Amino acid sequence: EIYTLSLHDALPILVDLERTRDLARLRAVEGYAYLIQMDGGINGENAGRVALAGCDVIVAGSAVFASPDPANCLDTMRAHVKEALGDAGIGS
């Protein structure tokens, strides 16, 4: 099962990050196996925070396909996610 949260501007992302943290805590405490997915408004600036909140799947279609260099956009987003998780001591 996948829980999807949709983001569309700065205020919802703050609310949805907290809901993501809540879902991630619930999953850990109850031993659930669902994935958390976020869609809408995700870009290189906030992808790290989204992953750090507990999001497993990031959907960033507009950010990637509206970019003049989609491959570089994806690389930047991946780097921000790895940096955020690494700084928090999560992952390898």
N, C-alpha and C positions, 0 to 999 in steps of 0.2 A: 504494500500500500504506500502511496506517496501523498503527502500533504503539500499542497501548493499555496504559497503566499504570493500575492501580486503587489508590486510596488509601482507607484506612478509619479511621486514627487518627494521632496525632502521630508516632509512630516510623516507620511506613511512609512518611509523606510525606518524611522526611529521606532515607531510602534511595531512594525513587522519584525524588526530585529529582536525586540523584547518577546514577541510571540514565538519567534524562532527559538530563542533561549528557553522559553517555557516548554515548547515541544521537545527540545533536545533533553531537558532535565526529566520530563515525564518519560521519555523513551528509555533513558538510563535507569531510572528508578523502577519502572514497571517491567523492564526487559523486553520492550516492544522492538520490532525489527523494521519499522517503517522508515522510508527516506523522506527528508524534508527538501522541498524544491522551492526556489524563489524565481519569479518571472516578472520582468518589467522594471525599468529604471536602474538596472545593474550595469556598471561600467568599471573601468580601471580604477576609478576613484574609490569605489565602495565595495568592490568584490572581496577584498580581504576581510572587511568587517562582516560581510554577509557569511563568509565561510567560518570565521571565528565564532559567530553566533550559533553555529551548529548546522548550517545549511549543507546538504550533501550534493545537491544538484543546482547549478546556477544556469539560468536561461538568460542570455544576453543578445538576442537576435538583432535588435535595432542598433545597439552599441557596436556590434561587430560589422554588420552589413552596411551600415551608414558610414563606417570609417573609410577613409581613403586607402587604408592598408589593413584589411581584415586580419591577415596573419599576424602582423605586429600588434594589433589590438588584442588578439587572443594571447599572444606571448606576454604582453604587459599585464593582462588580467591574471594569467597563471602565476606570473612573478609576484604580484601583489598578494595573491592567495598563499603561495608558499612562504613569503616573507612573514605575513601575519601569523600563520600557523606555526612557523619556526620560532618566531619571537615569543610565542605563547608556550613553546615546548611541546607542540602537538605535531605528530607525524615525523617523517624523516627528512 
